[in-house]
Amino acid sequence: MRISLGLLLRATLGSFAALVAASAFAATNVRIAHLELETDSRYDETKLFFRGLAQPLGRPFAGAEVALREARFVGQAVGAEFALERVTGADAKALLAAIDRLNKEGVRYFLLDAPGAVVAEVAKAVRGKELLLFNVSAPDDALRQAQCQPNLLHTLPNDAMRMDALAQYLVSKKWRNVLMLEGPRPEDKLVADAFDRAAKRFGLKLVERRPFVLSNDPRQRDQGNVALLTAGSEHDVVFVADSDGEFARSVPYRTVRPRPVVGGEGLAAAAWSWAWERHGAPQLNSRLEKHAGRKMADPDWAAWMAVKAVVEAVVRTQNAPFGTVAKYLKGEEIALDGFKGNRLGFRAWDNQLRQPVLLATHNAVIERAPIAGFLHPTNNMDTLGFDQRDSRCAF
């Protein structure tokens, strides 16, 4: 069989072009790493069993996986293929070693699922490197204030945002006198202080802050007695600062007076709720539940949002170099859809994702904050959390 020289040349050139295209495509693979601790008390199975409103329902890696599946075909138009890697470490030092190794391999985007102290240590250590960290599970206000870092972004709302949302709702209901029950853990104090700040900001009155202790010690029994803790006080609502959630679940219906319970139980301020029924939320909830075999909670949504933000920035910048993608991702032009009804983007002064906050019970979303009537000169969502004038973040 005789083969035309022209056909052979065209075939050779075609193969070469395909090889070059394939090489270029492989070179623009966008890798995203998800970092987590081997042992993290926040995901202790005994805590997850109680499924308190203040608790996650599982590791948020599932949310990142759902987002990656959604992005499977999105990057093809700009020659990008997205990949997700899961990395586990014993402590901050191990996570830093993993970041260093992956960053040298070209990974620029890291989701960080760790408590606030670990997030702060990791973010400080990688300052100045060509990468972005996304905090998906630490609500600590300090990470957005004194401990902020220029390459640390937050997709999870912080304590200040959630407590401002709750305070707005209480004001709207005219439940202005609040009795606070405060737990003994450091995380409880952070939540209590955040609500104290919100109360002052929106004109609520904290009639008293009463400490509680959940203990099997007979000598401390009275300190965990809800009836005793809520007696002798004139209040409209009970706020429970309980990051663990075990005590808070016993408060509703046990108060001396018939009063609503908010905070750690009853009505909680959250980034997400499986009961949210608008803006495409049922479809997202269904995808997560099908994938992970459980309902979607705050950290799942935050991890999903972080991956989605990276994908959106890469696509909108036509798969540009990292510096251009990072600038767009943190800029004013980006418009992220978080399935909560508003255009989302990161605040320039602290890298916190600007977003609505849902006020939810176990099986219903009662309201979405910011509440109608709470206004801001430029963006009403900035009535939640630290506005630019309140920020102590100095990049």
C-alpha positions as CSV (number, residue, x, y, z in Angstrom):
1,M,0.0,0.0,0.0
2,R,1.4,3.4,-1.0
3,I,0.9,6.3,1.4
4,S,1.0,9.9,0.2
5,L,3.8,11.9,1.6
6,G,1.4,14.8,2.3
7,L,-0.9,12.5,4.2
8,L,2.0,11.2,6.2
9,L,3.2,14.7,6.9
10,R,-0.2,15.8,8.0
11,A,-0.6,12.8,10.2
12,T,2.8,13.3,11.8
13,L,2.1,17.0,12.4
14,G,-1.3,16.2,13.8
15,S,0.2,13.7,16.2
16,F,2.8,16.2,17.2
17,A,0.2,18.9,17.8
18,A,-1.9,16.5,19.8
19,L,1.1,15.6,21.9
20,V,2.0,19.3,22.5
21,A,-1.7,20.0,23.4
22,A,-1.7,17.1,25.8
23,S,1.5,18.2,27.4
24,A,0.2,21.8,27.8
25,F,-3.0,20.4,29.3
26,A,-1.1,18.3,31.8
27,A,1.0,21.3,32.6
28,T,-2.1,23.4,33.6
29,N,-3.4,20.8,36.0
30,V,-4.8,22.8,39.0
31,R,-4.2,20.9,42.2
32,I,-6.1,21.7,45.4
33,A,-4.9,20.1,48.7
34,H,-7.2,19.5,51.7
35,L,-5.3,19.4,55.0
36,E,-6.6,18.0,58.3
37,L,-5.4,16.6,61.6
38,E,-5.3,12.9,62.3
39,T,-7.0,13.4,65.6
40,D,-9.4,16.3,65.9
41,S,-11.7,16.5,69.0
42,R,-14.3,18.5,67.0
43,Y,-15.2,15.3,65.1
44,D,-15.3,13.0,68.0
45,E,-17.9,10.3,67.3
46,T,-19.6,10.7,70.7
47,K,-20.1,14.4,70.0
48,L,-21.4,13.8,66.5
49,F,-23.8,11.3,67.9
50,F,-25.7,14.1,69.7
51,R,-25.8,16.2,66.6
52,G,-26.1,19.5,68.4
53,L,-26.8,22.6,66.4
54,A,-23.3,23.9,67.3
55,Q,-21.6,20.7,66.0
56,P,-20.3,19.6,62.6
57,L,-21.7,16.3,61.2
58,G,-18.5,15.0,59.8
59,R,-15.2,15.9,58.2
60,P,-15.7,18.7,55.6
61,F,-13.6,16.9,52.9
62,A,-16.9,15.6,51.6
63,G,-17.9,19.1,50.8
64,A,-14.7,19.7,48.8
65,E,-15.3,16.5,46.9
66,V,-18.8,17.5,45.9
67,A,-17.4,20.9,44.6
68,L,-14.7,19.1,42.6
69,R,-17.3,16.9,40.9
70,E,-19.3,19.9,40.0
71,A,-16.2,21.5,38.4
72,R,-15.3,18.4,36.4
73,F,-16.1,19.9,33.0
74,V,-15.9,23.6,33.9
75,G,-12.2,24.1,33.4
76,Q,-12.0,22.4,30.0
77,A,-12.8,25.6,28.1
78,V,-9.7,27.3,29.5
79,G,-7.4,24.2,29.5
80,A,-7.5,23.4,33.2
81,E,-8.2,20.2,35.0
82,F,-8.9,20.3,38.7
83,A,-7.6,17.7,41.1
84,L,-8.2,17.4,44.9
85,E,-5.8,15.7,47.3
86,R,-6.4,14.8,50.9
87,V,-3.5,15.2,53.4
88,T,-3.6,14.2,57.1
89,G,-1.0,15.3,59.7
90,A,-0.5,14.7,63.4
91,D,0.0,18.4,64.2
92,A,0.7,21.9,62.7
93,K,4.4,20.9,62.1
94,A,3.3,17.9,60.0
95,L,0.8,20.0,58.0
96,L,3.5,22.6,57.3
97,A,5.8,19.9,56.0
98,A,3.1,18.7,53.7
99,I,2.4,22.3,52.5
100,D,6.1,22.8,51.8
101,R,6.3,19.6,49.8
102,L,3.2,20.2,47.8
103,N,4.0,23.8,47.2
104,K,7.3,22.8,45.6
105,E,5.3,20.4,43.4
106,G,3.2,23.4,42.2
107,V,0.2,23.2,44.5
108,R,-1.0,26.7,45.2
109,Y,-4.4,26.2,46.9
110,F,-4.9,24.6,50.3
111,L,-8.0,24.0,52.3
112,L,-7.2,23.9,56.0
113,D,-9.5,22.0,58.4
114,A,-8.1,22.5,61.8
115,P,-8.8,24.3,65.1
116,G,-8.0,28.0,65.3
117,A,-4.6,27.7,67.1
118,V,-3.3,25.3,64.4
119,V,-4.7,27.6,61.6
120,A,-2.9,30.6,63.1
121,E,0.4,28.7,63.4
122,V,0.3,27.3,59.9
123,A,-0.8,30.6,58.3
124,K,1.9,32.6,60.0
125,A,4.6,30.1,59.0
126,V,3.7,30.2,55.3
127,R,3.4,33.9,55.0
128,G,5.1,35.2,51.9
129,K,4.9,31.9,50.0
130,E,3.1,31.6,46.6
131,L,0.0,30.0,47.9
132,L,-3.5,30.6,49.4
133,L,-4.9,29.0,52.5
134,F,-8.7,28.6,53.0
135,N,-9.9,28.2,56.6
136,V,-13.0,26.0,56.4
137,S,-13.7,25.1,60.0
138,A,-12.2,27.6,62.5
139,P,-14.7,30.4,63.5
140,D,-12.2,32.2,65.8
141,D,-12.5,36.0,65.5
142,A,-8.8,36.4,66.2
143,L,-7.9,34.8,62.9
144,R,-9.7,37.7,61.2
145,Q,-8.3,40.3,63.6
146,A,-4.9,40.3,65.3
147,Q,-3.8,36.9,63.8
148,C,-4.9,37.6,60.2
149,Q,-2.5,36.8,57.3
150,P,-2.6,38.1,53.7
151,N,-2.7,34.6,52.2
152,L,-5.3,33.2,54.7
153,L,-8.9,33.4,53.4
154,H,-12.0,32.3,55.4
155,T,-15.1,30.7,53.9
156,L,-16.6,29.9,57.3
157,P,-18.3,32.8,59.0
158,N,-16.6,33.8,62.2
159,D,-18.2,34.0,65.7
160,A,-18.8,37.8,65.3
161,M,-20.8,37.3,62.1
162,R,-22.9,34.6,63.6
163,M,-23.6,36.4,66.9
164,D,-24.4,39.7,65.0
165,A,-26.9,37.7,63.0
166,L,-28.5,36.3,66.1
167,A,-28.5,39.7,67.8
168,Q,-30.3,41.3,64.8
169,Y,-33.0,38.7,65.0
170,L,-33.5,39.2,68.8
171,V,-33.8,43.0,68.2
172,S,-36.3,42.4,65.4
173,K,-38.4,40.3,67.8
174,K,-38.0,42.8,70.6
175,W,-36.4,40.2,72.9
176,R,-34.0,42.7,74.3
177,N,-33.2,41.3,77.7
178,V,-30.9,38.3,77.5
179,L,-29.7,35.8,80.1
180,M,-26.5,34.1,79.1
181,L,-25.4,30.7,80.3
182,E,-21.7,30.3,79.7
183,G,-19.7,27.1,79.6
184,P,-16.2,26.5,81.0
185,R,-14.3,25.8,77.8
186,P,-12.1,28.4,76.1
187,E,-14.2,28.1,73.0
188,D,-17.3,28.9,75.1
189,K,-15.7,32.1,76.2
190,L,-15.0,33.1,72.7
191,V,-18.6,32.6,71.7
192,A,-19.8,34.4,74.8
193,D,-17.5,37.4,74.2
194,A,-18.7,37.5,70.6
195,F,-22.3,37.7,71.7
196,D,-21.5,40.3,74.3
197,R,-20.0,42.4,71.6
198,A,-23.0,41.9,69.3
199,A,-25.4,42.8,72.2
200,K,-23.6,46.1,72.7
201,R,-23.5,46.8,69.0
202,F,-27.3,46.3,68.4
203,G,-28.7,47.5,71.8
204,L,-29.5,44.2,73.6
205,K,-29.1,44.0,77.4
206,L,-27.2,41.1,78.9
207,V,-29.0,40.9,82.3
208,E,-26.4,38.4,83.6
209,R,-23.7,35.9,82.5
210,R,-24.1,32.8,84.5
211,P,-21.5,30.0,84.3
212,F,-22.6,26.4,83.9
213,V,-20.7,23.2,84.5
214,L,-21.6,19.8,83.1
215,S,-20.2,17.3,85.5
216,N,-20.9,14.0,87.3
217,D,-19.4,15.4,90.5
218,P,-22.3,15.7,93.0
219,R,-20.7,18.9,94.4
220,Q,-21.2,20.6,91.0
221,R,-24.7,19.3,90.3
222,D,-26.3,22.6,90.9
223,Q,-24.1,24.3,88.4
224,G,-25.6,22.2,85.7
225,N,-29.2,22.5,86.8
226,V,-31.1,24.5,84.2
227,A,-33.9,25.4,86.5
228,L,-31.6,26.9,89.1
229,L,-29.5,28.6,86.4
230,T,-32.5,30.4,84.9
231,A,-34.3,31.3,88.1
232,G,-34.4,34.7,89.7
233,S,-33.8,36.7,86.5
234,E,-36.0,38.9,84.3
235,H,-35.2,38.0,80.8
236,D,-36.9,37.6,77.4
237,V,-34.6,34.9,76.0
238,V,-31.8,32.5,77.1
239,F,-28.5,32.5,75.2
240,V,-26.3,29.4,75.7
241,A,-22.6,29.7,75.0
242,D,-21.8,26.1,74.6
243,S,-19.4,25.1,71.8
244,D,-19.5,21.5,72.8
245,G,-23.3,21.3,72.6
246,E,-23.9,18.6,75.2
247,F,-25.2,20.9,77.9
248,A,-27.1,23.2,75.5
249,R,-29.3,20.4,74.2
250,S,-30.8,20.0,77.7
251,V,-31.8,23.7,78.1
252,P,-35.0,24.1,76.0
253,Y,-38.2,23.3,78.0
254,R,-36.3,23.2,81.3
255,T,-36.1,26.9,82.0
256,V,-38.1,28.3,84.9
257,R,-40.0,30.7,82.7
258,P,-41.3,29.8,79.2
259,R,-38.5,31.6,77.3
260,P,-36.9,30.9,73.9
261,V,-33.4,29.4,73.8
262,V,-30.8,30.5,71.3
263,G,-27.1,30.1,70.6
264,G,-25.9,26.5,71.1
265,E,-29.4,25.1,70.9
266,G,-32.9,26.1,70.0
267,L,-32.2,28.7,67.4
268,A,-28.6,28.8,66.1
269,A,-26.8,31.1,63.6
270,A,-25.1,29.0,60.9
271,A,-23.3,29.2,57.6
272,W,-25.6,26.4,56.3
273,S,-28.5,24.2,57.1
274,W,-29.8,21.1,55.4
275,A,-33.3,22.6,55.8
276,W,-32.5,25.6,53.6
277,E,-34.9,25.4,50.7
278,R,-34.1,28.3,48.4
279,H,-31.6,29.3,45.7
280,G,-30.7,25.7,44.7
281,A,-30.0,24.6,48.2
282,P,-32.0,21.3,48.1
283,Q,-30.0,20.2,45.1
284,L,-26.7,20.9,46.9
285,N,-27.9,19.2,50.0
286,S,-29.0,16.2,48.0
287,R,-25.6,15.9,46.3
288,L,-23.7,16.0,49.7
289,E,-26.1,13.5,51.3
290,K,-25.8,11.1,48.4
291,H,-22.0,11.4,48.4
292,A,-21.3,11.3,52.2
293,G,-24.4,9.5,53.6
294,R,-25.2,12.4,55.9
295,K,-26.6,15.9,55.9
296,M,-24.6,19.0,55.0
297,A,-23.3,21.3,57.8
298,D,-21.3,24.5,58.1
299,P,-17.7,23.1,57.5
300,D,-19.0,21.0,54.5
301,W,-20.4,24.2,53.0
302,A,-17.3,26.1,53.7
303,A,-15.1,23.5,52.0
304,W,-17.4,23.3,49.1
305,M,-17.3,27.1,48.8
306,A,-13.5,27.2,48.9
307,V,-13.1,24.8,46.0
308,K,-15.8,26.7,44.1
309,A,-14.0,30.0,44.7
310,V,-10.7,28.6,43.3
311,V,-12.5,27.1,40.2
312,E,-14.4,30.4,39.6
313,A,-11.2,32.4,39.8
314,V,-9.2,30.1,37.5
315,V,-12.0,30.0,34.9
316,R,-12.7,33.8,34.9
317,T,-9.0,34.6,34.6
318,Q,-8.6,32.1,31.7
319,N,-6.3,29.9,33.8
320,A,-3.8,32.8,34.3
321,P,-0.7,32.6,36.4
322,F,-1.2,32.3,40.2
323,G,-0.7,36.0,41.0
324,T,-3.5,37.0,38.6
325,V,-5.8,34.3,39.9
326,A,-5.1,35.3,43.5
327,K,-5.7,38.9,42.8
328,Y,-9.0,38.2,41.1
329,L,-10.1,35.8,43.8
330,K,-9.6,38.5,46.5
331,G,-10.9,41.4,44.4
332,E,-14.2,43.2,44.1
333,E,-15.1,41.7,40.7
334,I,-15.5,38.1,41.7
335,A,-19.1,37.0,42.1
336,L,-19.5,33.6,43.9
337,D,-22.8,31.8,44.2
338,G,-23.1,30.2,47.6
339,F,-26.7,29.2,47.1
340,K,-27.8,31.7,49.8
341,G,-29.2,34.3,47.5
342,N,-26.4,36.9,47.4
343,R,-23.3,37.6,45.4
344,L,-20.4,36.6,47.6
345,G,-16.8,37.8,47.7
346,F,-14.0,38.3,50.2
347,R,-13.6,41.4,52.3
348,A,-10.5,43.3,51.4
349,W,-9.7,44.2,55.0
350,D,-9.6,40.7,56.6
351,N,-10.2,38.1,53.8
352,Q,-13.5,36.9,55.3
353,L,-16.1,35.7,52.8
354,R,-18.9,38.2,52.9
355,Q,-22.1,36.1,53.2
356,P,-25.6,35.9,54.7
357,V,-26.0,33.8,57.9
358,L,-28.9,31.4,58.4
359,L,-30.9,31.3,61.6
360,A,-32.0,27.7,62.0
361,T,-33.5,25.1,64.3
362,H,-32.9,21.4,63.9
363,N,-35.3,21.1,61.0
364,A,-36.1,24.6,59.7
365,V,-34.5,27.9,58.6
366,I,-36.4,30.6,60.5
367,E,-34.7,33.7,59.0
368,R,-31.7,34.8,57.0
369,A,-29.5,37.6,58.2
370,P,-28.8,40.5,57.7
371,I,-32.4,41.0,58.9
372,A,-34.5,43.6,57.0
373,G,-33.9,47.1,58.4
374,F,-30.3,46.6,59.3
375,L,-28.5,48.7,56.8
376,H,-24.9,49.5,55.8
377,P,-23.6,52.4,53.6
378,T,-22.1,50.0,51.0
379,N,-23.2,46.4,51.6
380,N,-25.8,45.2,54.1
381,M,-23.9,42.0,54.6
382,D,-21.2,44.0,56.3
383,T,-23.6,44.5,59.2
384,L,-22.4,41.0,60.1
385,G,-19.0,40.7,61.6
386,F,-16.1,43.1,61.6
387,D,-16.7,46.1,59.3
388,Q,-13.6,47.9,57.9
389,R,-13.7,50.5,60.7
390,D,-13.8,47.7,63.3
391,S,-11.0,45.7,61.8
392,R,-7.7,45.2,63.6
393,C,-6.2,43.2,60.8
394,A,-3.0,44.7,59.4
395,F,-1.6,42.6,56.5
